[in-house]
Amino acid sequence: MAVMSTLIERLDAIDTAPGVAELRAHSYDLLRLKDGASVVDVGCGSGRAVAELAERGAVPIGIDPSEQMLDIARTRWPALEFRRATAEALPLPDEAVSGYRADKVFHEIADPAAALGEARRVLAPGGRIVLLGQDWDAIIIDSADPETTRALVHARADTITNPRSARAYRNMLLASGFHDVTVEARTPIITDELMLPMLTGLVAAAGDKLDRARAEAWLDEQTTQARTGRLMVAIPLFIAAASRP
């Protein structure tokens, strides 16, 4: 339970960062929802986006495979609807919603074509889909040891089901029959200790693929930079939007 509380605190800190909040708002704009329109937020987590969509006048449904996350969402926003399901099997009838949103979800999906097939099924004709996600194989970190940085970033990407899914959004949407596809790139820059857990995760993911002393020296460097205001991490994000025919 303590681990889950720590995770939620970390996610809340990220979600409320100014740049992240602005990006979320932009994703809502791309959905082009009219007042009272139904929308599904896939991979809703603790439900912040579902609540914000409701504040905009939409009728949202939050979907997540984690019952723990859904318990938190239901506690925070008891008046809103949340259901447990995966992106590949949405508990919705055909053409049920006007909008589909998935934020940092597709990198965990082994079969994105199946998930997009479900998105197309539940979207009404003319409905909008918006995908957001980071490219795990392209994270940029300033370090005096770029070779170790590259090795750690790639090692972490190798532990993720579909680490380069975000750069493939455009082609995936086109292959699934969506049209009016647009893709934007944003690169948030983080310069404080908020990123330390992620950097620690890079070292942990490398395991025995990298010399332990070398990895720990790199992490010591990054920790010092974070605590002295010199950290520089940039994470390429892609935002894709399209319409269902």
SEMI-194694 format. One record per residue: residue number from 1; residue in three letters; x, y, z of N, C-alpha, C in turn. Coordinates in steps of 0.02 Angstrom, whole numbers, padded with zeros to 5 digits. Layout:
BEGIN
R   i  aa   n.c1   n.c2   n.c3  ca.c1  ca.c2  ca.c3   c.c1   c.c2   c.c3
R NUM ALA      X      Y      Z      X      Y      Z      X      Y      Z
...
//
This chain:
BEGIN
R   i  aa   n.c1   n.c2   n.c3  ca.c1  ca.c2  ca.c3   c.c1   c.c2   c.c3
R   1 MET  00042 -00061  00000  00000  00000  00000  00043  00063  00000
R   2 ALA  00100  00059  00037  00145  00117  00039  00174  00130 -00030
R   3 VAL  00189  00076 -00067  00216  00083 -00135  00165  00117 -00179
R   4 MET  00101  00097 -00175  00049  00128 -00215  00040  00201 -00197
R   5 SER  00044  00218 -00132  00037  00288 -00111  00093  00330 -00139
R   6 THR  00154  00303 -00138  00211  00338 -00166  00202  00349 -00241
R   7 LEU  00178  00298 -00276  00166  00304 -00347  00114  00357 -00362
R   8 ILE  00060  00358 -00324  00007  00407 -00335  00033  00478 -00322
R   9 GLU  00072  00486 -00269  00101  00552 -00255  00145  00575 -00312
R  10 ARG  00184  00529 -00340  00228  00547 -00396  00188  00565 -00457
R  11 LEU  00136  00526 -00472  00093  00540 -00530  00057  00606 -00522
R  12 ASP  00034  00620 -00461  00000  00684 -00448  00047  00743 -00460
R  13 ALA  00109  00735 -00437  00158  00789 -00447  00170  00802 -00521
R  14 ILE  00175  00748 -00560  00185  00756 -00632  00123  00786 -00664
R  15 ASP  00064  00760 -00646  00001  00783 -00677 -00012  00857 -00666
R  16 THR  00010  00883 -00609 -00005  00953 -00594  00050  01001 -00616
R  17 ALA  00103  00975 -00645  00155  01019 -00673  00125  01061 -00729
R  18 PRO  00142  01125 -00734  00110  01170 -00783  00113  01144 -00855
R  19 GLY  00170  01121 -00878  00175  01098 -00947  00133  01036 -00960
R  20 VAL  00129  00992 -00912  00090  00931 -00920  00015  00946 -00921
R  21 ALA -00006  00991 -00877 -00076  01011 -00875 -00097  01044 -00941
R  22 GLU -00052  01085 -00969 -00067  01118 -01033 -00073  01067 -01089
R  23 LEU -00031  01016 -01088 -00033  00965 -01140 -00097  00924 -01135
R  24 ARG -00118  00910 -01074 -00181  00875 -01064 -00239  00916 -01092
R  25 ALA -00239  00980 -01077 -00293  01024 -01102 -00293  01025 -01178
R  26 HIS -00234  01025 -01208 -00230  01024 -01281 -00260  00960 -01309
R  27 SER -00249  00904 -01275 -00278  00841 -01299 -00355  00844 -01297
R  28 TYR -00383  00878 -01248 -00456  00885 -01245 -00481  00928 -01304
R  29 ASP -00444  00980 -01319 -00463  01022 -01376 -00464  00982 -01441
R  30 LEU -00414  00938 -01449 -00410  00899 -01510 -00468  00850 -01518
R  31 LEU -00501  00833 -01463 -00559  00789 -01467 -00620  00824 -01498
R  32 ARG -00621  00890 -01495 -00675  00931 -01525 -00744  00909 -01500
R  33 LEU -00749  00899 -01435 -00812  00875 -01407 -00863  00931 -01398
R  34 LYS -00924  00916 -01415 -00979  00962 -01401 -01005  00950 -01330
R  35 ASP -01039  00998 -01303 -01067  00991 -01236 -01112  00930 -01233
R  36 GLY -01101  00887 -01183 -01141  00827 -01175 -01118  00767 -01215
R  37 ALA -01063  00775 -01252 -01037  00719 -01292 -01004  00667 -01248
R  38 SER -01010  00605 -01268 -00980  00550 -01230 -00909  00539 -01253
R  39 VAL -00865  00521 -01206 -00795  00510 -01221 -00767  00457 -01175
R  40 VAL -00724  00415 -01201 -00692  00364 -01160 -00618  00381 -01152
R  41 ASP -00594  00379 -01090 -00524  00391 -01075 -00494  00323 -01056
R  42 VAL -00454  00296 -01101 -00426  00229 -01092 -00359  00233 -01057
R  43 GLY -00352  00193 -01004 -00293  00199 -00962 -00298  00260 -00917
R  44 CYS -00356  00268 -00886 -00372  00330 -00850 -00334  00338 -00785
R  45 GLY -00306  00283 -00758 -00269  00288 -00696 -00313  00314 -00639
R  46 SER -00287  00364 -00604 -00324  00391 -00546 -00380  00439 -00565
R  47 GLY -00391  00450 -00630 -00452  00483 -00653 -00450  00557 -00664
R  48 ARG -00391  00588 -00661 -00389  00661 -00667 -00418  00685 -00734
R  49 ALA -00398  00652 -00789 -00423  00674 -00855 -00498  00665 -00860
R  50 VAL -00524  00612 -00831 -00597  00600 -00832 -00632  00658 -00797
R  51 ALA -00606  00679 -00740 -00636  00735 -00704 -00632  00800 -00744
R  52 GLU -00575  00811 -00776 -00567  00872 -00815 -00612  00873 -00877
R  53 LEU -00622  00815 -00907 -00668  00811 -00964 -00740  00826 -00941
R  54 ALA -00758  00800 -00883 -00825  00814 -00857 -00834  00888 -00843
R  55 GLU -00781  00921 -00818 -00784  00994 -00806 -00795  01033 -00870
R  56 ARG -00775  01003 -00927 -00784  01037 -00991 -00853  01023 -01021
R  57 GLY -00894  00986 -00987 -00961  00973 -01011 -00970  00907 -01047
R  58 ALA -00918  00866 -01050 -00923  00801 -01082 -00952  00750 -01033
R  59 VAL -00971  00692 -01061 -00994  00636 -01019 -00941  00581 -01026
R  60 PRO -00892  00580 -00980 -00835  00534 -00988 -00844  00467 -00953
R  61 ILE -00809  00417 -00980 -00804  00352 -00949 -00729  00337 -00943
R  62 GLY -00707  00321 -00883 -00637  00303 -00873 -00628  00228 -00874
R  63 ILE -00579  00205 -00913 -00564  00134 -00919 -00493  00122 -00896
R  64 ASP -00483  00071 -00853 -00415  00053 -00832 -00414 -00020 -00812
R  65 PRO -00358 -00055 -00825 -00354 -00126 -00805 -00338 -00136 -00731
R  66 SER -00318 -00082 -00696 -00297 -00088 -00626 -00354 -00071 -00579
R  67 GLU -00375 -00120 -00539 -00428 -00107 -00491 -00405 -00059 -00437
R  68 GLN -00340 -00061 -00420 -00313 -00015 -00370 -00319  00058 -00393
R  69 MET -00301  00070 -00456 -00306  00137 -00483 -00380  00159 -00486
R  70 LEU -00423  00113 -00505 -00494  00130 -00510 -00523  00145 -00441
R  71 ASP -00501  00110 -00390 -00524  00124 -00322 -00507  00196 -00303
R  72 ILE -00447  00218 -00321 -00426  00287 -00306 -00469  00336 -00346
R  73 ALA -00480  00321 -00410 -00520  00365 -00452 -00592  00371 -00425
R  74 ARG -00621  00315 -00405 -00690  00316 -00380 -00694  00353 -00314
R  75 THR -00642  00349 -00273 -00641  00386 -00209 -00636  00460 -00221
R  76 ARG -00595  00479 -00269 -00585  00551 -00283 -00645  00581 -00319
R  77 TRP -00674  00544 -00365 -00729  00571 -00406 -00787  00521 -00407
R  78 PRO -00823  00514 -00351 -00875  00463 -00345 -00934  00471 -00393
R  79 ALA -00944  00531 -00419 -01000  00543 -00464 -00986  00522 -00536
R  80 LEU -00923  00506 -00551 -00904  00489 -00619 -00901  00414 -00630
R  81 GLU -00901  00394 -00693 -00904  00323 -00711 -00835  00295 -00728
R  82 PHE -00818  00240 -00694 -00755  00206 -00707 -00767  00131 -00714
R  83 ARG -00734  00100 -00763 -00743  00029 -00774 -00675 -00005 -00782
R  84 ARG -00671 -00067 -00759 -00610 -00105 -00767 -00611 -00143 -00833
R  85 ALA -00561 -00131 -00875 -00556 -00166 -00939 -00489 -00148 -00970
R  86 THR -00473 -00183 -01024 -00412 -00167 -01062 -00430 -00131 -01126
R  87 ALA -00380 -00101 -01157 -00391 -00064 -01219 -00412 -00110 -01276
R  88 GLU -00394 -00174 -01271 -00410 -00222 -01323 -00480 -00251 -01317
R  89 ALA -00514 -00237 -01262 -00582 -00264 -01252 -00623 -00214 -01212
R  90 LEU -00646 -00161 -01245 -00682 -00108 -01211 -00755 -00129 -01197
R  91 PRO -00780 -00117 -01137 -00848 -00138 -01119 -00900 -00087 -01143
R  92 LEU -00899 -00072 -01208 -00944 -00022 -01236 -00974 -00050 -01301
R  93 PRO -01036 -00031 -01316 -01066 -00053 -01379 -01035 -00016 -01439
R  94 ASP -01050 -00040 -01498 -01025 -00008 -01559 -01050  00064 -01564
R  95 GLU -01006  00108 -01589 -01023  00178 -01603 -01054  00213 -01543
R  96 ALA -01026  00199 -01484 -01056  00224 -01422 -01030  00292 -01400
R  97 VAL -00971  00313 -01425 -00941  00374 -01399 -00920  00420 -01456
R  98 SER -00913  00484 -01440 -00891  00534 -01489 -00816  00547 -01485
R  99 GLY -00785  00525 -01429 -00713  00536 -01421 -00679  00478 -01387
R 100 TYR -00617  00468 -01405 -00575  00415 -01376 -00507  00447 -01361
R 101 ARG -00484  00439 -01300 -00420  00468 -01279 -00379  00415 -01243
R 102 ALA -00314  00411 -01259 -00269  00365 -01224 -00203  00401 -01213
R 103 ASP -00186  00412 -01151 -00126  00451 -01132 -00075  00405 -01100
R 104 LYS -00017  00397 -01133  00037  00354 -01108  00012  00283 -01094
R 105 VAL -00020  00255 -01145 -00050  00188 -01139 -00021  00139 -01190
R 106 PHE -00012  00161 -01252  00003  00115 -01306  00073  00084 -01301
R 107 HIS  00117  00113 -01262  00183  00081 -01254  00177  00017 -01212
R 108 GLU  00120  00007 -01178  00110 -00054 -01139  00067 -00106 -01176
R 109 ILE  00048 -00091 -01238  00003 -00136 -01275  00043 -00176 -01327
R 110 ALA  00039 -00242 -01322  00077 -00285 -01368  00047 -00284 -01438
R 111 ASP -00019 -00275 -01442 -00053 -00277 -01507 -00092 -00211 -01517
R 112 PRO -00057 -00158 -01536 -00091 -00093 -01544 -00145 -00094 -01598
R 113 ALA -00137 -00137 -01649 -00189 -00141 -01701 -00255 -00164 -01671
R 114 ALA -00252 -00211 -01624 -00314 -00234 -01591 -00346 -00178 -01550
R 115 ALA -00304 -00140 -01515 -00330 -00085 -01475 -00361 -00031 -01519
R 116 LEU -00329 -00016 -01575 -00357  00034 -01621 -00420  00008 -01655
R 117 GLY -00423 -00057 -01666 -00484 -00086 -01693 -00542 -00076 -01645
R 118 GLU -00529 -00084 -01580 -00580 -00071 -01530 -00598  00003 -01527
R 119 ALA -00548  00046 -01534 -00562  00118 -01534 -00609  00135 -01592
R 120 ARG -00594  00109 -01650 -00636  00123 -01708 -00707  00095 -01698
R 121 ARG -00711  00036 -01667 -00776  00005 -01657 -00821  00047 -01612
R 122 VAL -00793  00074 -01556 -00835  00109 -01508 -00847  00182 -01528
R 123 LEU -00807  00208 -01574 -00817  00277 -01596 -00874  00282 -01647
R 124 ALA -00915  00332 -01639 -00966  00347 -01689 -00933  00377 -01751
R 125 PRO -00964  00371 -01809 -00937  00403 -01869 -00925  00478 -01857
R 126 GLY -00866  00500 -01877 -00847  00570 -01864 -00816  00581 -01796
R 127 GLY -00815  00528 -01754 -00785  00534 -01688 -00710  00544 -01691
R 128 ARG -00683  00571 -01637 -00612  00588 -01636 -00573  00544 -01588
R 129 ILE -00512  00528 -01609 -00465  00489 -01568 -00403  00531 -01556
R 130 VAL -00378  00531 -01494 -00317  00567 -01477 -00272  00520 -01437
R 131 LEU -00210  00513 -01460 -00160  00471 -01426 -00102  00515 -01404
R 132 LEU -00079  00505 -01343 -00020  00540 -01317  00029  00489 -01290
R 133 GLY  00093  00502 -01299  00141  00457 -01270  00213  00479 -01282
R 134 GLN  00257  00454 -01240  00328  00470 -01247  00364  00416 -01286
R 135 ASP  00419  00436 -01317  00462  00388 -01352  00516  00367 -01302
R 136 TRP  00509  00305 -01277  00554  00281 -01224  00625  00269 -01249
R 137 ASP  00634  00264 -01314  00700  00251 -01341  00736  00315 -01361
R 138 ALA  00707  00373 -01344  00735  00437 -01366  00741  00487 -01309
R 139 ILE  00739  00464 -01247  00746  00509 -01190  00815  00541 -01190
R 140 ILE  00818  00606 -01177  00881  00644 -01180  00900  00664 -01109
R 141 ILE  00962  00648 -01090  00987  00664 -01023  01057  00692 -01029
R 142 ASP  01067  00751 -01001  01134  00781 -01002  01179  00744 -00952
R 143 SER  01237  00721 -00976  01284  00685 -00932  01354  00691 -00960
R 144 ALA  01402  00687 -00916  01472  00686 -00938  01491  00617 -00966
R 145 ASP  01445  00569 -00960  01457  00501 -00985  01401  00482 -01034
R 146 PRO  01403  00509 -01095  01348  00496 -01143  01342  00423 -01162
R 147 GLU  01397  00386 -01162  01394  00315 -01180  01351  00276 -01130
R 148 THR  01362  00290 -01066  01321  00257 -01015  01249  00279 -01019
R 149 THR  01239  00343 -01033  01170  00369 -01041  01133  00331 -01096
R 150 ARG  01165  00324 -01154  01133  00288 -01209  01118  00216 -01189
R 151 ALA  01165  00184 -01157  01156  00114 -01137  01097  00106 -01089
R 152 LEU  01091  00152 -01041  01037  00149 -00992  00969  00163 -01023
R 153 VAL  00965  00213 -01067  00902  00229 -01100  00879  00170 -01142
R 154 HIS  00924  00140 -01181  00905  00083 -01223  00887  00021 -01181
R 155 ALA  00923  00011 -01126  00908 -00046 -01083  00838 -00039 -01053
R 156 ARG  00820  00021 -01033  00753  00032 -01005  00700  00023 -01059
R 157 ALA  00713  00048 -01119  00665  00040 -01174  00654 -00034 -01189
R 158 ASP  00706 -00074 -01183  00700 -00145 -01198  00655 -00183 -01149
R 159 THR  00641 -00152 -01091  00597 -00185 -01042  00523 -00168 -01053
R 160 ILE  00510 -00123 -01100  00441 -00100 -01113  00412 -00137 -01173
R 161 THR  00349 -00153 -01168  00316 -00193 -01220  00323 -00162 -01289
R 162 ASN  00309 -00098 -01295  00308 -00065 -01360  00338  00005 -01353
R 163 PRO  00404  00009 -01340  00434  00074 -01319  00433  00128 -01372
R 164 ARG  00429  00110 -01436  00430  00160 -01490  00361  00170 -01521
R 165 SER  00309  00152 -01484  00241  00158 -01511  00223  00230 -01529
R 166 ALA  00246  00278 -01490  00225  00348 -01502  00249  00373 -01570
R 167 ARG  00309  00355 -01590  00333  00378 -01656  00295  00344 -01713
R 168 ALA  00258  00290 -01697  00220  00253 -01747  00147  00272 -01748
R 169 TYR  00125  00319 -01706  00054  00336 -01702  00024  00351 -01771
R 170 ARG  00058  00391 -01811  00029  00412 -01875  00015  00351 -01919
R 171 ASN  00065  00308 -01927  00056  00250 -01970  00005  00201 -01942
R 172 MET  00004  00194 -01876 -00044  00149 -01845 -00115  00173 -01857
R 173 LEU -00126  00238 -01849 -00193  00265 -01860 -00215  00258 -01933
R 174 LEU -00170  00273 -01979 -00186  00265 -02050 -00201  00192 -02067
R 175 ALA -00161  00146 -02040 -00171  00075 -02054 -00237  00050 -02026
R 176 SER -00262  00083 -01974 -00325  00062 -01943 -00386  00097 -01973
R 177 GLY -00375  00136 -02027 -00431  00165 -02064 -00453  00234 -02041
R 178 PHE -00415  00265 -01996 -00433  00334 -01975 -00409  00383 -02028
R 179 HIS -00439  00441 -02030 -00418  00492 -02077 -00408  00559 -02042
R 180 ASP -00387  00610 -02080 -00371  00676 -02051 -00320  00669 -01994
R 181 VAL -00270  00627 -02005 -00221  00613 -01952 -00171  00670 -01947
R 182 THR -00162  00694 -01886 -00111  00745 -01872 -00066  00721 -01816
R 183 VAL -00003  00742 -01817  00043  00724 -01764  00083  00786 -01744
R 184 GLU  00089  00797 -01680  00129  00851 -01653  00182  00822 -01606
R 185 ALA  00236  00857 -01598  00288  00836 -01551  00299  00891 -01499
R 186 ARG  00305  00871 -01438  00324  00916 -01384  00382  00884 -01346
R 187 THR  00425  00925 -01318  00481  00898 -01280  00487  00934 -01213
R 188 PRO  00450  00910 -01163  00456  00940 -01096  00527  00932 -01069
R 189 ILE  00550  00983 -01035  00617  00982 -01004  00608  00984 -00928
R 190 ILE  00639  00937 -00894  00633  00932 -00822  00702  00945 -00791
R 191 THR  00704  00990 -00742  00768  01010 -00713  00770  01003 -00637
R 192 ASP  00722  00967 -00609  00721  00960 -00536  00720  00887 -00515
R 193 GLU  00714  00876 -00450  00719  00808 -00422  00659  00764 -00438
R 194 LEU  00608  00792 -00470  00550  00752 -00488  00569  00692 -00531
R 195 MET  00623  00698 -00570  00643  00645 -00616  00687  00592 -00583
R 196 LEU  00710  00602 -00522  00756  00554 -00492  00729  00482 -00489
R 197 PRO  00665  00471 -00472  00641  00401 -00473  00646  00369 -00542
R 198 MET  00632  00409 -00595  00639  00381 -00662  00711  00363 -00678
R 199 LEU  00758  00407 -00657  00829  00394 -00670  00853  00333 -00631
R 200 THR  00829  00326 -00570  00845  00266 -00531  00817  00204 -00566
R 201 GLY  00758  00211 -00596  00728  00156 -00634  00769  00136 -00694
R 202 LEU  00802  00185 -00726  00845  00168 -00783  00901  00122 -00762
R 203 VAL  00932  00138 -00705  00987  00097 -00680  00963  00028 -00660
R 204 ALA  00905  00025 -00627  00878 -00040 -00606  00861 -00083 -00666
R 205 ALA  00834 -00052 -00719  00815 -00090 -00779  00875 -00120 -00814
R 206 ALA  00933 -00087 -00808  00992 -00111 -00843  01016 -00177 -00815
R 207 GLY  01004 -00188 -00750  01024 -00251 -00719  01098 -00266 -00731
R 208 ASP  01111 -00327 -00754  01180 -00348 -00766  01204 -00332 -00837
R 209 LYS  01164 -00293 -00874  01184 -00274 -00942  01239 -00220 -00941
R 210 LEU  01247 -00188 -00883  01294 -00133 -00877  01333 -00142 -00813
R 211 ASP  01397 -00126 -00814  01439 -00130 -00755  01407 -00091 -00698
R 212 ARG  01398 -00124 -00640  01363 -00093 -00584  01397 -00029 -00560
R 213 ALA  01462 -00029 -00554  01498  00030 -00531  01488  00088 -00579
R 214 ARG  01490  00073 -00643  01481  00124 -00695  01410  00154 -00691
R 215 ALA  01360  00111 -00682  01291  00134 -00678  01280  00176 -00615
R 216 GLU  01308  00155 -00559  01298  00192 -00497  01335  00259 -00498
R 217 ALA  01393  00261 -00531  01428  00325 -00538  01386  00373 -00580
R 218 TRP  01353  00347 -00631  01310  00389 -00673  01251  00415 -00631
R 219 LEU  01221  00371 -00591  01164  00393 -00550  01186  00443 -00497
R 220 ASP  01245  00435 -00469  01272  00484 -00421  01279  00552 -00454
R 221 GLU  01304  00552 -00517  01311  00614 -00554  01244  00648 -00563
R 222 GLN  01193  00610 -00584  01127  00638 -00596  01094  00663 -00532
R 223 THR  01104  00626 -00477  01076  00646 -00413  01106  00712 -00390
R 224 THR  01171  00719 -00398  01205  00781 -00380  01180  00839 -00423
R 225 GLN  01172  00825 -00488  01147  00878 -00533  01076  00899 -00514
R 226 ALA  01035  00850 -00496  00966  00866 -00477  00964  00909 -00414
R 227 ARG  01006  00892 -00366  01004  00926 -00301  01041  00993 -00301
R 228 THR  01076  01007 -00357  01110  01072 -00363  01081  01114 -00419
R 229 GLY  01022  01093 -00443  00987  01132 -00494  01017  01128 -00563
R 230 ARG  01054  01073 -00578  01088  01068 -00643  01062  01009 -00685
R 231 LEU  01010  00976 -00663  00983  00919 -00701  00952  00944 -00766
R 232 MET  00958  00904 -00820  00926  00920 -00884  00904  00855 -00917
R 233 VAL  00838  00843 -00913  00808  00785 -00944  00754  00809 -00992
R 234 ALA  00755  00784 -01053  00705  00802 -01103  00672  00738 -01128
R 235 ILE  00606  00738 -01131  00569  00678 -01150  00525  00694 -01210
R 236 PRO  00543  00668 -01269  00501  00680 -01329  00432  00648 -01322
R 237 LEU  00381  00689 -01331  00311  00665 -01329  00278  00677 -01396
R 238 PHE  00235  00631 -01415  00197  00638 -01477  00123  00639 -01461
R 239 ILE  00087  00683 -01495  00014  00689 -01488 -00016  00680 -01557
R 240 ALA -00053  00626 -01565 -00084  00612 -01629 -00160  00617 -01622
R 241 ALA -00191  00644 -01674 -00264  00649 -01675 -00290  00629 -01743
R 242 ALA -00350  00601 -01745 -00379  00579 -01808 -00455  00573 -01801
R 243 SER -00488  00563 -01857 -00561  00555 -01858 -00579  00487 -01884
R 244 ARG -00635  00461 -01857 -00662  00398 -01882 -00707  00413 -01942
R 245 PRO -00698  00378 -01997 -00741  00390 -02056 -00815  00378 -02040
//
